[in-house]
Amino acid sequence: MKNITLQVEGMSCQHCVHSIEGALTEIGASGKVNLATSTVEVMYDEGKISLETVKEAIEEQGYEVL
């Protein structure tokens, strides 16, 4: 399992947390959003999911991965 922390712009509330964490779950990853630091800690299997797929899942929810 790969563990990476991504800087994400545009998160401000619990809806943002649920939106991002839900999108990551849908692609087979898991995530923990930290609104205070504007980061998302993501765990995923590199053999099944690419980092690009993780970023796209977040961006499709309307947020920008920096």
C-alpha positions as CSV (number, residue, x, y, z in Angstrom):
1,M,0.0,0.0,0.0
2,K,1.2,3.5,-0.9
3,N,0.5,6.4,1.5
4,I,0.7,9.9,0.2
5,T,-0.4,13.3,1.4
6,L,-1.8,15.7,-1.2
7,Q,-2.4,19.4,-0.9
8,V,-5.9,20.1,-2.1
9,E,-7.4,23.6,-2.7
10,G,-11.1,24.5,-2.2
11,M,-12.1,22.4,0.8
12,S,-14.0,24.2,3.5
13,C,-16.6,22.0,5.2
14,Q,-17.9,18.6,6.1
15,H,-19.5,18.2,2.7
16,C,-16.0,18.6,1.2
17,V,-14.7,15.8,3.5
18,H,-17.5,13.4,2.6
19,S,-17.3,14.2,-1.1
20,I,-13.5,13.5,-1.3
21,E,-13.4,10.5,1.0
22,G,-16.4,9.0,-0.8
23,A,-14.8,9.5,-4.2
24,L,-11.6,7.8,-3.0
25,T,-13.6,4.9,-1.6
26,E,-15.3,4.5,-5.0
27,I,-12.0,3.9,-6.8
28,G,-10.7,1.5,-4.2
29,A,-8.6,3.9,-2.2
30,S,-9.0,5.4,1.3
31,G,-8.6,9.0,2.4
32,K,-8.5,11.2,5.4
33,V,-9.2,14.9,4.8
34,N,-7.7,17.5,7.1
35,L,-9.5,20.8,6.6
36,A,-7.1,22.7,8.9
37,T,-4.1,21.9,6.7
38,S,-6.0,21.6,3.3
39,T,-4.5,18.1,2.9
40,V,-5.8,14.6,2.1
41,E,-3.9,11.6,3.3
42,V,-4.5,8.8,0.7
43,M,-3.7,5.1,1.0
44,Y,-4.0,3.0,-2.2
45,D,-2.6,0.0,-3.9
46,E,-0.2,1.1,-6.6
47,G,-0.7,-2.2,-8.4
48,K,-4.4,-1.4,-8.9
49,I,-4.7,2.4,-8.8
50,S,-2.4,5.1,-10.2
51,L,-1.6,8.4,-8.5
52,E,-3.2,10.1,-11.5
53,T,-6.5,8.2,-10.9
54,V,-6.4,9.3,-7.3
55,K,-5.9,13.0,-8.4
56,E,-8.7,12.7,-11.0
57,A,-11.1,11.3,-8.4
58,I,-10.5,14.3,-6.2
59,E,-10.6,16.8,-9.1
60,E,-13.9,15.4,-10.4
61,Q,-15.5,16.5,-7.1
62,G,-14.5,20.1,-7.9
63,Y,-11.3,20.5,-6.0
64,E,-7.8,21.3,-7.2
65,V,-4.9,19.0,-6.3
66,L,-1.8,21.1,-6.1
